[in-house]
Amino acid sequence: MQVVLLAAGRGTRMGALTASCPKPLLTVCGRSLIEHIIAGFRAAGAAEFVIVTGYRGEQIEAALGDGSRLGVRLRYRRQAAAEGTARALLLARDALRDEPFALSWGDILVQPALYAELLREFARRPCDALLALNDMDDPWQGAAVYLDEDGRVRRIVEKPPRGSSTTRWNNAGVFVFAPIILDYAARLAPSARGEYELPQAIAAMLADGRDVFGLPLRGYWSDVGTPEDLRRAESEFARALRRHRAAAAGTTPAP
């Protein structure tokens, strides 16, 4: 399965940390955020990636190269203007085969086992879109996702007003899509923020009765949005990595 990584954003909440460095290259546990993502998908069996860069994209391209150092094949597309995640995805369209593909924001850290779990779930129950979800007290900073009992997504609300959501599920920023998502992304009108966002395309799919499901993830998740998140990830994600490696080896992780 091919993977699209969206790594074009500025990461303004990081302040001085991203003044001269793109956010996906910030490091946690000795490795850049985007390398953690690539490694997770590679362990799940993915070997071909399309990375959409933007802000200081040349640094990402120089750091990762063609992917041979990481055991994968990398191709790049450059988003010249910040027009949103749906437009970023469309830049990768010419590099994608007519088959399902995975997608992740380029600054998300998750329990490493999630990637394989997501691909297995999609193989078990093929659909038009499969969204990884994380539990939050209030998903106002992301996208609130409303599920039926069978895991079917019935509604998604991007950036809901604080305190207005009656769901705890947040769009975790990791997906598997059927190729039809590209047609929906191409037909979008701009959002209230003047951008073209993937959750809008997912909402349009839901309105048309498409099969969209959610997969609640277990364990660690962070969008690493602030310097505090980055510092916290050094310890919390390190524990998640130890648990993952211990599980793979059949041992007990160190605390």
DRENZALO-431368 format. One record per atom (N, C-alpha, C, CB): residue in one letter; x, y, z. Coordinates in pm, whole numbers. Last residue first. Glycine has a CB too. Example, Ala and Ser with C-alpha at 12.3 -4.5 7.8 and 13.67 -1.06 7.14 Angstrom:
BEGIN
R  residu       u       v       w
R       S    1285    -225     708
R       S    1367    -106     714
R       S    1290       3     787
R       S    1408     -60     572
R       A    1319    -569     780
R       A    1230    -450     780
R       A    1320    -330     780
R       A    1131    -447     905
This chain:
BEGIN
R  residu       u       v       w
R       P    1004      29    3314
R       P     911     138    3344
R       P     955     268    3279
R       P     899     158    3494
R       A    1068    -208    3048
R       A    1114    -133    3163
R       A    1018     -19    3190
R       A    1257     -79    3140
R       P     836    -465    2943
R       P     909    -339    2924
R       P     958    -281    3054
R       P     822    -238    2853
R       T     894    -810    2911
R       T     829    -708    2992
R       T     904    -578    2979
R       T     820    -751    3140
R       T     874    -971    2584
R       T     935    -945    2714
R       T     854    -841    2790
R       T    1081    -898    2699
R       G     830   -1020    2315
R       G     769   -1108    2413
R       G     829   -1094    2551
R       G     782   -1249    2368
R       A     911    -844    2124
R       A    1010    -942    2168
R       A     954   -1042    2269
R       A    1128    -871    2228
R       A     688    -688    2091
R       A     739    -758    1974
R       A     838    -869    2014
R       A     807    -659    1878
R       A     668    -586    2348
R       A     561    -672    2297
R       A     610    -753    2178
R       A     438    -587    2258
R       A     899    -429    2353
R       A     887    -543    2446
R       A     780    -640    2397
R       A     854    -494    2588
R       R     836    -239    2162
R       R     949    -329    2139
R       R     943    -450    2230
R       R    1081    -254    2160
R       H     614    -116    2289
R       H     601    -177    2156
R       H     713    -277    2131
R       H     602     -69    2047
R       R     727     -18    2524
R       R     620    -117    2530
R       R     605    -191    2398
R       R     487     -50    2568
R       R     912     164    2415
R       R     960      50    2495
R       R     853     -59    2504
R       R    1000      96    2637
R       L     738     345    2291
R       L     832     267    2210
R       L     883     145    2287
R       L     950     354    2167
R       A     607     449    2515
R       A     529     377    2413
R       A     621     292    2326
R       A     449     477    2325
R       R     822     577    2639
R       R     757     463    2705
R       R     677     381    2606
R       R     666     513    2819
R       A     868     775    2445
R       A     974     678    2476
R       A     916     556    2546
R       A    1082     742    2563
R       F     639     922    2467
R       F     656     841    2347
R       F     768     738    2368
R       F     687     930    2226
R       E     691    1036    2723
R       E     572     955    2700
R       E     586     866    2576
R       E     451    1045    2686
R       S     939    1177    2701
R       S     921    1070    2800
R       S     804     979    2765
R       S     899    1130    2937
R       E     908    1335    2473
R       E    1037    1270    2499
R       E    1023    1157    2600
R       E    1138    1373    2550
R       A     661    1455    2491
R       A     675    1337    2405
R       A     807    1264    2431
R       A     667    1377    2259
R       R     708    1681    2642
R       R     635    1570    2703
R       R     652    1441    2622
R       R     486    1605    2716
R       R     833    1842    2451
R       R     907    1799    2570
R       R     840    1678    2636
R       R     917    1914    2671
R       L     621    1871    2270
R       L     747    1812    2226
R       L     827    1761    2345
R       L     829    1914    2145
R       D     429    2001    2423
R       D     400    1868    2368
R       D     529    1797    2329
R       D     306    1878    2246
R       E     568    2242    2461
R       E     536    2157    2577
R       E     505    2014    2533
R       E     417    2215    2656
R       P     572    2349    2202
R       P     698    2307    2266
R       P     675    2217    2387
R       P     779    2430    2307
R       T     287    2193    2033
R       T     352    2302    2106
R       T     487    2255    2160
R       T     261    2352    2221
R       G     189    1965    1901
R       G     156    2097    1852
R       G     233    2211    1913
R       G      15    2121    1871
R       V     177    1680    1866
R       V     302    1753    1893
R       V     289    1897    1846
R       V     424    1684    1824
R       D     -38    1524    1860
R       D     -13    1601    1738
R       D     111    1689    1753
R       D    -136    1688    1704
R       S     -20    1196    1993
R       S       4    1340    2009
R       S      19    1404    1873
R       S     129    1366    2097
R       W     -88     897    2168
R       W    -116     982    2052
R       W     -80    1126    2086
R       W    -267     972    2009
R       Y     -54     565    2300
R       Y      -6     702    2286
R       Y     -54     768    2158
R       Y     145     705    2291
R       G    -341     348    2327
R       G    -207     392    2360
R       G    -180     536    2320
R       G    -108     304    2296
R       R    -546     274    2046
R       R    -506     247    2183
R       R    -366     302    2205
R       R    -511      96    2214
R       L    -801     428    1846
R       L    -666     379    1869
R       L    -639     362    2017
R       L    -564     474    1807
R       P   -1094     339    1681
R       P   -1037     397    1803
R       P    -897     339    1829
R       P   -1130     370    1925
R       L   -1165     387    1363
R       L   -1092     287    1441
R       L   -1033     356    1564
R       L    -979     219    1356
R       G   -1458     439    1166
R       G   -1356     488    1257
R       G   -1293     373    1332
R       G   -1415     588    1354
R       F   -1562     452     820
R       F   -1556     391     953
R       F   -1445     453    1035
R       F   -1536     240     941
R       V   -1779     503     557
R       V   -1670     564     633
R       V   -1674     506     774
R       V   -1682     720     634
R       D   -1921     460     261
R       D   -1882     380     378
R       D   -1758     440     443
R       D   -1856     233     338
R       R   -2149     725     162
R       R   -2030     642     144
R       R   -1995     569     274
R       R   -1910     728      98
R       G   -2362     902     154
R       G   -2384     765     199
R       G   -2266     672     179
R       G   -2501     710     131
R       D   -2315    1162     101
R       D   -2351    1078     -13
R       D   -2371     931      26
R       D   -2246    1088    -120
R       A   -2230    1256     343
R       A   -2357    1307     291
R       A   -2407    1223     174
R       A   -2342    1452     249
R       L   -1979    1132     356
R       L   -2086    1089     446
R       L   -2222    1133     395
R       L   -2062    1146     587
R       M   -1847    1284     163
R       M   -1864    1140     142
R       M   -1977    1087     230
R       M   -1733    1065     172
R       A   -1845    1530     294
R       A   -1919    1516     168
R       A   -1943    1369     135
R       A   -1844    1585      52
R       A   -1675    1468     506
R       A   -1814    1506     534
R       A   -1900    1493     408
R       A   -1821    1650     589
R       I   -1440    1431     362
R       I   -1498    1317     433
R       I   -1645    1345     465
R       I   -1420    1287     564
R       A   -1398    1692     277
R       A   -1420    1588     177
R       A   -1483    1465     241
R       A   -1287    1550     110
R       Q   -1358    1816     525
R       Q   -1469    1858     440
R       Q   -1502    1750     337
R       Q   -1436    1991     369
R       P   -1120    1689     611
R       P   -1246    1660     679
R       P   -1370    1708     603
R       P   -1245    1722     816
R       L    -936    1816     422
R       L    -978    1676     407
R       L   -1104    1642     486
R       L    -866    1585     449
R       E   -1007    2147     308
R       E    -965    2056     413
R       E   -1019    1914     391
R       E   -1011    2107     548
R       Y    -899    2431     182
R       Y    -968    2311     133
R       Y    -920    2195     219
R       Y    -939    2286     -22
R       E    -959    2762     317
R       E    -877    2647     280
R       E    -965    2531     237
R       E    -786    2606     398
R       G   -1094    2972     432
R       G   -1037    2993     300
R       G    -948    2880     252
R       G    -961    3119     299
R       R   -1225    2924     660
R       R   -1089    2975     675
R       R   -1020    2998     541
R       R   -1007    2877     759
R       A   -1455    2811     571
R       A   -1465    2946     627
R       A   -1328    3008     646
R       A   -1541    2943     760
R       S   -1325    2640     276
R       S   -1387    2647     408
R       S   -1398    2792     453
R       S   -1306    2564     511
R       P   -1396    2630     -77
R       P   -1312    2667      37
R       P   -1391    2673     167
R       P   -1245    2801      13
R       A   -1543    2327    -209
R       A   -1539    2474    -201
R       A   -1451    2510     -81
R       A   -1685    2535    -187
R       L   -1422    2029    -370
R       L   -1451    2111    -252
R       L   -1457    2260    -282
R       L   -1348    2085    -146
R       R   -1356    1846    -564
R       R   -1482    1920    -580
R       R   -1511    2018    -465
R       R   -1597    1823    -592
R       A   -1126    1712    -494
R       A   -1120    1802    -609
R       A   -1244    1889    -623
R       A   -1100    1722    -735
R       A   -1211    1547    -289
R       A   -1119    1657    -258
R       A   -1116    1759    -370
R       A    -978    1602    -233
R       Y   -1364    1364    -436
R       Y   -1430    1453    -340
R       Y   -1340    1572    -304
R       Y   -1468    1376    -212
R       D   -1162    1239    -581
R       D   -1269    1309    -651
R       D   -1341    1407    -558
R       D   -1369    1208    -710
R       L   -1013    1127    -373
R       L    -951    1228    -459
R       L   -1055    1307    -537
R       L    -853    1162    -557
R       I   -1171     933    -264
R       I   -1147    1054    -185
R       I   -1088    1165    -271
R       I   -1054    1024     -67
R       I   -1160     713    -432
R       I   -1271     807    -449
R       I   -1252     935    -369
R       I   -1401     741    -408
R       P    -958     535    -355
R       P    -925     645    -447
R       P   -1036     748    -464
R       P    -890     588    -581
R       A    -999     490       2
R       A   -1017     443    -135
R       A    -991     560    -229
R       A   -1161     384    -156
R       F    -767     548     269
R       F    -870     595     177
R       F    -878     508      53
R       F    -844     739     138
R       V    -689     548     606
R       V    -677     472     481
R       V    -796     516     395
R       V    -677     314     506
R       F    -513     779     829
R       F    -628     731     753
R       F    -588     621     655
R       F    -693     847     676
R       V    -458    1000    1094
R       V    -403     884    1021
R       V    -522     813     958
R       V    -320     787    1117
R       G    -571    1193    1260
R       G    -478    1235    1156
R       G    -406    1123    1084
R       G    -378    1324    1213
R       A    -768    1150    1447
R       A    -629    1136    1491
R       A    -527    1171    1383
R       A    -605     995    1538
R       N   -1049    1319    1529
R       N    -977    1271    1412
R       N    -828    1269    1444
R       N   -1007    1360    1287
R       N   -1181    1218    1843
R       N   -1112    1319    1763
R       N   -1046    1251    1643
R       N   -1006    1394    1849
R       W   -1454    1152    2050
R       W   -1364    1104    1945
R       W   -1312    1218    1860
R       W   -1435    1002    1858
R       R   -1639    1228    2228
R       R   -1501    1239    2273
R       R   -1402    1199    2163
R       R   -1479    1154    2396
R       T   -1927    1425    2151
R       T   -1845    1306    2130
R       T   -1707    1334    2185
R       T   -1839    1266    1979
R       T   -2048    1661    2157
R       T   -2105    1558    2244
R       T   -2041    1423    2216
R       T   -2258    1549    2225
R       S   -1905    1988    2152
R       S   -1909    1850    2104
R       S   -1972    1758    2207
R       S   -1768    1801    2070
R       S   -1872    2243    2258
R       S   -1996    2214    2185
R       S   -2010    2067    2146
R       S   -2003    2299    2061
R       G   -1634    2323    2374
R       G   -1743    2284    2461
R       G   -1871    2243    2391
R       G   -1773    2394    2552
R       R   -1545    2537    2110
R       R   -1504    2474    2236
R       R   -1625    2446    2325
R       R   -1403    2563    2310
R       P   -1680    2457    1791
R       P   -1661    2552    1901
R       P   -1630    2479    2031
R       P   -1786    2639    1919
R       P   -1482    2227    1590
R       P   -1608    2267    1652
R       P   -1583    2370    1762
R       P   -1682    2144    1711
R       K   -1296    2156    1365
R       K   -1278    2270    1456
R       K   -1412    2315    1517
R       K   -1213    2387    1381
R       E   -1524    1971    1173
R       E   -1390    2028    1182
R       E   -1391    2152    1271
R       E   -1336    2062    1041
R       V   -1707    1699    1238
R       V   -1716    1844    1249
R       V   -1575    1899    1272
R       V   -1812    1887    1366
R       I   -1877    1430    1099
R       I   -1746    1483    1136
R       I   -1756    1635    1132
R       I   -1633    1431    1041
R       R   -2095    1149    1138
R       R   -2076    1294    1126
R       R   -1934    1329    1166
R       R   -2178    1372    1215
R       R   -2088     875    1136
R       R   -2210     939    1086
R       R   -2195    1089    1072
R       R   -2326     908    1177
R       V   -1886     598    1084
R       V   -1887     742    1110
R       V   -2015     801    1053
R       V   -1762     812    1049
R       R   -1932     285    1238
R       R   -1954     368    1119
R       R   -1957     516    1160
R       R   -2086     329    1047
R       G   -1920     125    1458
R       G   -1799     192    1417
R       G   -1812     278    1293
R       G   -1694      94    1395
R       D   -2161      32    1540
R       D   -2080     -60    1460
R       D   -1951       4    1410
R       D   -2160    -110    1342
R       E   -2281     248    1668
R       E   -2230     137    1750
R       E   -2141      42    1671
R       E   -2346      60    1809
R       D   -2152     546    1503
R       D   -2258     452    1539
R       D   -2195     336    1617
R       D   -2334     400    1413
R       L   -1972     844    1601
R       L   -1978     706    1555
R       L   -2110     640    1590
R       L   -1864     627    1614
R       Y   -1835    1151    1515
R       Y   -1949    1085    1578
R       Y   -1967     948    1515
R       Y   -2079    1170    1565
R       V   -1559    1352    1579
R       V   -1610    1242    1498
R       V   -1718    1167    1577
R       V   -1495    1145    1455
R       A   -1421    1672    1550
R       A   -1504    1583    1630
R       A   -1569    1479    1539
R       A   -1613    1663    1708
R       A   -1097    1759    1485
R       A   -1226    1735    1421
R       A   -1302    1634    1506
R       A   -1209    1683    1274
R       G    -934    1981    1689
R       G    -918    1895    1572
R       G   -1048    1882    1495
R       G    -869    1758    1614
R       Q    -998    2134    1905
R       Q    -885    2178    1825
R       Q    -864    2093    1699
R       Q    -760    2174    1909
R       W   -1211    2007    2029
R       W   -1236    2136    1964
R       W   -1119    2183    1877
R       W   -1265    2241    2069
R       P   -1275    1761    2160
R       P   -1198    1764    2036
R       P   -1209    1897    1960
R       P   -1242    1653    1946
R       D   -1237    1710    2490
R       D   -1308    1801    2400
R       D   -1227    1815    2272
R       D   -1332    1940    2468
R       D   -1108    1483    2591
R       D   -1216    1545    2668
R       D   -1302    1634    2579
R       D   -1159    1626    2784
R       M   -1056    1225    2347
R       M   -1020    1354    2406
R       M   -1137    1406    2487
R       M    -980    1456    2297
R       D    -924     945    2181
R       D   -1019     993    2281
R       D    -968    1124    2342
R       D   -1042     885    2391
R       N    -875     921    1828
R       N    -824     921    1965
R       N    -924     988    2057
R       N    -687     993    1972
R       L    -896     721    1534
R       L    -958     815    1628
R       L    -888     808    1762
R       L   -1108     785    1644
R       A    -842     677    1189
R       A    -796     650    1325
R       A    -851     760    1416
R       A    -639     644    1332
R       L   -1080     604     945
R       L   -1016     709    1022
R       L    -968     654    1155
R       L   -1113     826    1045
R       L   -1123     501     624
R       L   -1106     450     760
R       L   -1024     552     837
R       L   -1038     308     761
R       A   -1337     511     345
R       A   -1242     582     431
R       A   -1243     517     568
R       A   -1278     733     441
R       D   -1471     317     205
R       D   -1424     433     131
R       D   -1325     516     213
R       D   -1541     519      90
R       C   -1353     -16     292
R       C   -1452      92     292
R       C   -1395     208     212
R       C   -1487     137     439
R       P   -1310    -351     408
R       P   -1281    -245     309
R       P   -1393    -141     307
R       P   -1263    -306     169
R       R   -1232    -498     667
R       R   -1358    -432     633
R       R   -1330    -318     536
R       R   -1430    -380     760
R       R    -977    -610     659
R       R   -1089    -687     713
R       R   -1223    -630     670
R       R   -1082    -693     865
R       A    -822    -405     559
R       A    -829    -530     484
R       A    -947    -614     529
R       A    -699    -609     500
R       F    -858    -221     766
R       F    -907    -187     633
R       F    -918    -313     547
R       F    -814     -84     566
R       E    -733    -359     974
R       E    -876    -329     983
R       E    -934    -295     847
R       E    -901    -214    1081
R       R    -468    -361     882
R       R    -541    -488     901
R       R    -692    -465     905
R       R    -496    -559    1030
R       L    -409     -90     890
R       L    -409    -160     761
R       L    -482    -293     769
R       L    -266    -182     713
R       L    -430     -45    1168
R       L    -514      29    1074
R       L    -523     -44     940
R       L    -461     171    1054
R       E    -229    -209    1269
R       E    -368    -232    1308
R       E    -464    -164    1211
R       E    -392    -180    1450
R       A       0     -93    1161
R       A     -38    -228    1118
R       A    -184    -256    1152
R       A      53    -333    1183
R       Y     -20     151    1304
R       Y     -16     149    1159
R       Y     -58      12    1105
R       Y     125     184    1110
R       L     -14     100    1582
R       L    -138     149    1518
R       L    -135     129    1367
R       L    -159     296    1550
R       A     228      36    1692
R       A     146     -75    1644
R       A      21     -28    1569
R       A     105    -164    1759
R       P     333     280    1791
R       P     379     224    1663
R       P     293     112    1606
R       P     517     173    1679
R       Q     115     529    1894
R       Q     166     396    1931
R       Q     208     324    1802
R       Q      58     313    2010
R       V     208     830    1717
R       V     112     734    1769
R       V     186     609    1818
R       V       6     697    1662
R       L     242    1164    1628
R       L     307    1049    1690
R       L     200     960    1749
R       L     410    1094    1800
R       I     230    1372    1347
R       I     153    1292    1443
R       I     240    1179    1496
R       I      24    1235    1377
R       D     310    1526    1137
R       D     357    1564    1271
R       D     285    1487    1381
R       D     338    1714    1293
R       G     202    1490     884
R       G     344    1467     903
R       G     399    1500    1040
R       G     418    1544     804
R       W     -97    1297     865
R       W     -34    1427     884
R       W     113    1399     917
R       W    -105    1512     998
R       S    -118    1021     640
R       S     -97    1073     776
R       S     -53    1218     767
R       S       7     989     853
R       L    -273     759     461
R       L    -235     900     469
R       L    -216     937     615
R       L    -342     992     402
R       A    -279     484     228
R       A    -283     540     363
R       A    -236     685     358
R       A    -194     456     459
R       F    -495     380     -42
R       F    -367     429       9
R       F    -388     481     152
R       F    -309     542     -83
R       P    -645     167    -292
R       P    -643     234    -162
R       P    -502     273    -120
R       P    -705     144     -56
R       E    -580     254    -640
R       E    -604     157    -534
R       E    -598     229    -400
R       E    -500      41    -540
R       D    -436     348    -881
R       D    -582     344    -864
R       D    -618     234    -765
R       D    -654     322   -1000
R       R    -140     507    -742
R       R    -208     407    -825
R       R    -358     410    -795
R       R    -150     265    -800
R       L     -10     837    -737
R       L     -85     729    -673
R       L    -145     634    -775
R       L    -196     787    -585
R       A     100    1056    -852
R       A     193     952    -808
R       A     122     830    -749
R       A     289    1009    -706
R       D    -101    1235    -901
R       D     -36    1175   -1018
R       D      60    1063    -980
R       D      39    1282   -1095
R       R    -171    1321    -639
R       R    -260    1236    -717
R       R    -190    1165    -831
R       R    -374    1318    -772
R       A     -46    1497    -476
R       A      12    1363    -484
R       A     -64    1272    -581
R       A      13    1299    -346
R       L    -204    1718    -482
R       L     -72    1731    -543
R       L      -5    1594    -559
R       L      16    1823    -458
R       L    -420    1641    -329
R       L    -436    1640    -474
R       L    -302    1655    -546
R       L    -530    1750    -517
R       L    -325    1687     -67
R       L    -344    1551    -116
R       L    -350    1547    -267
R       L    -470    1490     -58
R       A    -339    1969     -65
R       A    -210    1901     -53
R       A    -219    1757    -105
R       A    -163    1901      94
R       R    -612    2009     -77
R       R    -531    2050    -192
R       R    -393    1985    -186
R       R    -517    2204    -195
R       A    -670    1909     178
R       A    -728    1845      59
R       A    -650    1882     -66
R       A    -876    1885      43
R       T    -532    2080     355
R       T    -491    1940     342
R       T    -550    1870     220
R       T    -529    1865     466
R       G    -454    2415     233
R       G    -527    2314     307
R       G    -488    2172     271
R       G    -672    2331     284
R       E    -298    2603     109
R       E    -438    2598      68
R       E    -517    2488     139
R       E    -448    2578     -81
R       A     -33    2771     113
R       A    -102    2696     219
R       A    -252    2696     191
R       A     -72    2757     360
R       A     150    2716    -189
R       A      66    2803    -106
R       A     -11    2717      -7
R       A     -33    2887    -194
R       A     304    2504    -286
R       A     360    2639    -284
R       A     282    2734    -195
R       A     365    2695    -424
R       Q     385    2195    -207
R       Q     268    2281    -198
R       Q     318    2424    -181
R       Q     173    2239     -80
R       R     552    1952    -393
R       R     566    2075    -317
R       R     437    2157    -323
R       R     686    2158    -370
R       R     619    1608    -352
R       R     544    1710    -422
R       R     546    1835    -333
R       R     396    1662    -453
R       Y     839    1327    -377
R       Y     796    1453    -317
R       Y     710    1534    -413
R       Y     917    1534    -274
R       R     897     988    -276
R       R     881    1089    -380
R       R     820    1212    -315
R       R     792    1038    -498
R       L    1087     718    -151
R       L    1020     845    -125
R       L    1014     930    -253
R       L    1091     922     -13
R       R    1090     387     -50
R       R    1103     476    -165
R       R    1022     603    -140
R       R    1056     406    -296
R       V    1283     257     229
R       V    1160     283     156
R       V    1192     367      32
R       V    1056     355     247
R       G    1495     243     409
R       G    1441     119     355
R       G    1311     135     280
R       G    1422      21     463
R       L    1615     470     485
R       L    1507     423     571
R       L    1444     294     520
R       L    1401     530     584
R       R    1792     519     283
R       R    1846     507     419
R       R    1743     448     514
R       R    1892     644     470
R       S    1616     557      69
R       S    1693     432      77
R       S    1754     412     215
R       S    1804     432     -29
R       G    1484     796      38
R       G    1428     699     130
R       G    1510     574     149
R       G    1294     660      84
R       D    1597     996    -104
R       D    1508     907    -180
R       D    1448     796     -93
R       D    1584     845    -296
R       G    1599    1234     162
R       G    1647    1187      33
R       G    1547    1099     -39
R       G    1776    1112      50
R       L    1567    1342     414
R       L    1517    1207     388
R       L    1565    1149     256
R       L    1367    1209     389
R       A    1692    1594     410
R       A    1711    1504     525
R       A    1673    1361     493
R       A    1630    1553     643
R       A    1605    1712     173
R       A    1748    1687     192
R       A    1772    1585     304
R       A    1822    1818     223
R       E    1331    1729     221
R       E    1378    1651     107
R       E    1526    1618     121
R       E    1352    1728     -23
R       I    1331    1901     442
R       I    1276    1766     454
R       I    1330    1677     343
R       I    1122    1769     450
R       Q    1442    2130     323
R       Q    1512    2065     435
R       Q    1462    1921     455
R       Q    1491    2147     564
R       E    1257    2203     134
R       E    1387    2156      86
R       E    1467    2088     198
R       E    1467    2273      28
R       G    1043    2306     277
R       G    1036    2169     226
R       G    1168    2115     178
R       G     938    2163     116
R       R     975    2533     419
R       R    1112    2479     427
R       R    1118    2333     382
R       R    1166    2491     571
R       Y     645    2453     370
R       Y     735    2538     447
R       Y     870    2469     467
R       Y     672    2574     583
R       G     613    2183     203
R       G     577    2321     179
R       G     677    2411     248
R       G     433    2351     229
R       T     550    1849      73
R       T     621    1947     155
R       T     573    2088     120
R       T     775    1935     135
R       V     423    1542      72
R       V     389    1676      26
R       V     453    1775     122
R       V     234    1698      17
R       I     552    1239     -21
R       I     554    1340      84
R       I     526    1475      23
R       I     690    1340     159
R       V     465     917     -77
R       V     465    1048    -142
R       V     454    1152     -31
R       V     347    1062    -247
R       F     618     596     -55
R       F     563     715      10
R       F     568     834     -86
R       F     640     748     139
R       E     627     251     -25
R       E     624     364    -119
R       E     551     482     -56
R       E     557     323    -253
R       A     601      50     161
R       A     736      80     113
R       A     742     200      19
R       A     792     -40      43
R       A     439    -108     437
R       A     438      -6     332
R       A     580      30     291
R       A     362     120     378
R       G     445    -282     655
R       G     452    -338     521
R       G     451    -238     408
R       G     341    -429     502
R       A     468    -188     906
R       A     337    -243     871
R       A     334    -296     729
R       A     230    -138     889
R       A     717     -75     903
R       A     701    -198     981
R       A     568    -266     952
R       A     711    -167    1130
R       R     647     152     755
R       R     736      50     695
R       R     722     -82     770
R       R     883      98     697
R       F     494     293     937
R       F     429     238     818
R       F     516     131     753
R       F     399     351     718
R       G     699     353    1123
R       G     579     281    1162
R       G     507     218    1045
R       G     485     373    1234
R       A     884     497     969
R       A     924     369    1029
R       A     803     287    1070
R       A    1015     393    1149
R       I     731     725     910
R       I     776     637     802
R       I     812     500     857
R       I     896     699     727
R       I     706     827    1172
R       I     587     788    1095
R       I     626     691     983
R       I     517     913    1036
R       H     971     881    1241
R       H     893     789    1323
R       H     772     737    1245
R       H     846     857    1454
R       E    1026    1073    1046
R       E    1092     943    1038
R       E    1023     839    1126
R       E    1238     956    1080
R       I     874    1287    1136
R       I     835    1222    1010
R       I     906    1088     993
R       I     867    1314     891
R       L    1009    1358    1374
R       L     870    1315    1376
R       L     836    1236    1249
R       L     776    1436    1390
R       S    1346    1227    1392
R       S    1247    1328    1354
R       S    1107    1268    1356
R       S    1279    1384    1214
R       R    1496    1097    1689
R       R    1453    1077    1550
R       R    1347    1179    1516
R       R    1398     933    1529
R       G    1548    1108    1960
R       G    1660    1097    1867
R       G    1624    1080    1721
R       G    1743     986    1907
R       C    1302    1147    2086
R       C    1376    1022    2107
R       C    1482     999    1999
R       C    1279     903    2111
R       V    1215    1369    1838
R       V    1169    1305    1962
R       V    1243    1172    1972
R       V    1011    1284    1963
R       T    1277    1668    1651
R       T    1312    1533    1694
R       T    1249    1495    1828
R       T    1460    1520    1703
R       L    1143    1819    1359
R       L    1172    1826    1502
R       L    1188    1684    1555
R       L    1059    1903    1579
R       L    1057    1782    1103
R       L    1195    1747    1131
R       L    1234    1769    1277
R       L    1287    1826    1043
R       P     796    1879    1086
R       P     817    1734    1078
R       P     960    1690    1106
R       P     777    1685     942
R       K     840    2170    1101
R       K     795    2092    1217
R       K     819    1942    1203
R       K     650    2117    1241
R       P    1142    2297     959
R       P    1003    2252     943
R       P     964    2158    1057
R       P     984    2182     806
R       C    1327    2561    1101
R       C    1319    2416    1083
R       C    1174    2377    1061
R       C    1378    2339    1205
R       S    1331    2821    1175
R       S    1425    2782    1071
R       S    1423    2632    1041
R       S    1564    2822    1112
R       A    1114    2835    1343
R       A    1154    2955    1269
R       A    1249    2921    1155
R       A    1219    3057    1363
R       T    1030    2636    1506
R       T    1009    2616    1362
R       T    1043    2742    1282
R       T     865    2575    1336
R       L    1098    2732    1757
R       L    1148    2600    1716
R       L    1132    2574    1567
R       L    1077    2491    1794
R       A     964    2967    1810
R       A    1101    2976    1759
R       A    1153    2842    1709
R       A    1193    3030    1866
R       G     647    2822    1771
R       G     725    2943    1793
R       G     863    2936    1730
R       G     739    2969    1939
R       M     466    2622    1748
R       M     598    2585    1797
R       M     689    2705    1818
R       M     664    2488    1701
R       R     249    2721    1622
R       R     242    2711    1768
R       R     375    2669    1830
R       R     134    2613    1809
R       T     307    2696    1346
R       T     325    2825    1413
R       T     322    2817    1565
R       T     219    2920    1367
R       G     361    2508    1137
R       G     378    2475    1278
R       G     396    2599    1363
R       G     497    2384    1295
R       R     339    2514     857
R       R     439    2599     921
R       R     464    2561    1066
R       R     395    2743     914
R       G     294    2215     649
R       G     254    2323     738
R       G     369    2396     805
R       G     164    2270     844
R       A     348    1994     492
R       A     368    2126     433
R       A     349    2241     530
R       A     275    2143     319
R       A     319    1716     490
R       A     422    1778     573
R       A     452    1919     527
R       A     550    1693     572
R       L     147    1434     465
R       L     127    1577     446
R       L     216    1652     544
R       L     -24    1616     466
R       L     215    1142     298
R       L     242    1217     420
R       L     231    1365     389
R       L     383    1182     477
R       V      68     854     172
R       V      86     997     151
R       V     109    1062     286
R       V     -37    1061      78
R       V     163     531      72
R       V     135     621     183
R       V     161     764     140
R       V     220     584     308
R       Q      53     222     -83
R       Q     123     350     -83
R       Q      78     436      35
R       Q      99     424    -217
R       M      84    -119       0
R       M       0       0       0
R       M      89     125       0
R       M     -96       0     123
